[in-house]
Amino acid sequence: MENNMIRKKNLWLSTALMLMLGSCSTNDSITGAISLSDVSHSECQSHSSSRTQDYVPSTFDDLYPLQLRLTYNEADETITGEYINYLISCDYKDAGMNVEQDADGTLILNPWNESPNLVDCLCPVNIYFTIRNVNRENYHLVLNRRTVNIIGPDGSKHLETQTDYDNNISFKKQSVITINLSHYNN
């Protein structure tokens, strides 16, 4: 009986200690899972052929500058985002943004689109989204992380991870961050 009481007391003390230690946190700790809401997109802003004789790749960056704009709202614990001039196939059915958070706190944003066919036409759209349960001012942000199959000059193949942006961001001094990107990063 006494052993049973000692076990219960130890269990209670262990639980109390774990709760006390678990409640200690810093401003940049991860306390809950982020979520995505309010995902929408604009209509196609214009149509551009991708295979014309006068096609110059830099033209898309000049005509449709690719940007990611993030606005932090500390009171609501949200980041509203705009992915501006995302180029997709003109026959797209839908477009949006996925968000993940790695165990180390890295925020990963991956745009997506549904296009049933590949057509000789590109269309810039803006994707709008809200990330909820954001409780940090600093993040390591990765945009458009993907794995591609690379074929070397000798015919060898290997997988490579590519991103459009992979860096730290901070909302400590500013609530709006605009990241200028290129349609031709990789």
C-alpha positions, 0 to 999 in steps of 0.5 A: 500500500505504501509503495502504491502511495509513493508511486502516485506521489512520484507520478504527481510530482513528475507530472507537475514538473513536466507541466512547469517546464513545459510552460516556460517559453521564449517569444520565439517558441512554437506553441501551436500548429500554424494553419492556412485560411482565406486562400484565393487568387485573382483572375488571369491578368493577361495572356503571354505566349511562351514560344514566340520568336521575340520571346526573351525570358527576362521579359516576364520579370520586367512585365510581371515582377514576382513578389511575395508580400507578407504582413504580420498582425501580432494581435491576431497572430496572423500573417496575410500574404500576397504572392504577386504575378505567379505565372501559370498555364492559361488553362488553369482551373485553380491556384493556391498556396500550401504552408508547412512548418518544420520541427525547427520552425522553418516556414515553408510556402509552396504555391500550386496550380491545377492545369489539365493541359500544357498550353503555349500561354502563361498567365500571371495571377496573384495568390492571397492567403492568411497564415494563422497561429503565428506567434513569432517575429522571426522565421526561416522562410522557404518559398517554393521548395521542390525536388527536381531530377537533374540530368548531367552532361554524362547522362547521370541523374540525381535529385536536387532540392531547389527553392525560390527563396531560402532566408530568414525574415524578421517582423521586429522592425517592420510589419510588412515584408516585400521579397522581390523574386525572379521567375528564373531563379533556377 
